[in-house]
Amino acid sequence: MQQRRFTRLTSGFSKTLTNHKAAVGLFVAHYNLCRIHETLRVTPAMELGVSDHVWSIEELIEAASNPDDHKPAGRMVGRFRVIDGGVS
């Protein structure tokens, strides 16, 4: 319900697939890195051990602007990156 780009009922819908991918990617990154989860009391990324702090919006925009500087650790399996670590 938080992502209105999936519906065409508003003026914020994505007209191209590239814009849609970018908008959804930023939404997912904000949800996992910047937003503190109500029941966890930390971000989902911190709970998994991917991040050690709550990201600011400035950090998120910087990472989106320079994706090569902020690649997560892990190994590539096909076209997917498997992140080693997390909470077991």
C-alpha positions as CSV (number, residue, x, y, z in Angstrom):
1,M,0.0,0.0,0.0
2,Q,3.0,2.3,0.4
3,Q,4.1,2.1,-3.2
4,R,1.6,3.9,-5.4
5,R,3.7,3.5,-8.6
6,F,2.0,0.1,-9.2
7,T,-1.3,1.7,-9.9
8,R,-2.3,4.0,-12.7
9,L,-4.9,5.8,-10.6
10,T,-2.4,8.5,-9.5
11,S,-0.2,10.9,-11.4
12,G,2.8,9.2,-9.8
13,F,2.6,6.0,-11.8
14,S,5.7,4.9,-13.8
15,K,5.5,5.3,-17.5
16,T,8.6,3.4,-18.3
17,L,10.1,0.2,-16.9
18,T,13.4,1.9,-16.1
19,N,11.7,4.6,-14.0
20,H,9.6,1.9,-12.3
21,K,12.7,-0.2,-11.4
22,A,14.5,2.9,-10.0
23,A,11.5,3.9,-7.9
24,V,10.9,0.4,-6.5
25,G,14.6,0.0,-5.8
26,L,14.8,3.2,-3.8
27,F,11.7,2.3,-1.9
28,V,13.0,-1.1,-0.9
29,A,16.4,0.3,0.0
30,H,14.7,3.0,2.2
31,Y,12.5,0.4,3.8
32,N,15.4,-1.9,4.7
33,L,18.2,0.6,5.4
34,C,16.6,3.9,6.7
35,R,13.3,3.0,8.3
36,I,13.3,1.6,11.9
37,H,10.9,-1.4,12.1
38,E,8.2,-1.1,14.7
39,T,8.6,-4.5,16.3
40,L,12.3,-5.1,15.7
41,R,13.3,-1.6,17.0
42,V,16.1,-1.6,14.3
43,T,16.2,-1.6,10.5
44,P,15.7,-5.0,8.8
45,A,19.3,-4.6,7.4
46,M,20.7,-4.2,10.9
47,E,18.7,-7.2,12.1
48,L,20.3,-9.3,9.3
49,G,23.8,-7.9,10.0
50,V,24.0,-6.3,6.6
51,S,24.4,-2.8,8.1
52,D,25.7,-1.6,11.4
53,H,23.7,1.7,11.6
54,V,20.5,3.4,10.4
55,W,21.2,5.0,7.1
56,S,20.3,8.7,6.5
57,I,18.6,9.8,3.4
58,E,21.9,11.4,2.3
59,E,23.7,8.1,2.6
60,L,21.0,6.4,0.6
61,I,21.1,9.0,-2.2
62,E,24.9,8.9,-2.2
63,A,24.9,5.1,-2.5
64,A,22.3,5.3,-5.3
65,S,24.4,7.9,-7.1
66,N,27.7,5.8,-6.8
67,P,26.6,2.1,-6.9
68,D,30.2,0.9,-7.4
69,D,31.3,2.3,-4.0
70,H,28.6,0.5,-2.0
71,K,28.5,-3.1,-3.3
72,P,27.6,-5.6,-0.6
73,A,30.1,-8.3,0.3
74,G,29.3,-11.7,-1.0
75,R,29.7,-14.0,-4.0
76,M,28.0,-14.0,-7.3
77,V,25.8,-17.0,-8.2
78,G,24.6,-16.5,-11.8
79,R,23.3,-13.0,-11.8
80,F,22.4,-13.0,-8.1
81,R,24.7,-11.9,-5.3
82,V,24.6,-14.2,-2.2
83,I,25.4,-12.2,0.9
84,D,27.4,-14.2,3.4
85,G,26.4,-13.4,7.0
86,G,23.3,-12.5,8.8
87,V,21.6,-13.8,11.9
88,S,21.1,-17.6,12.1
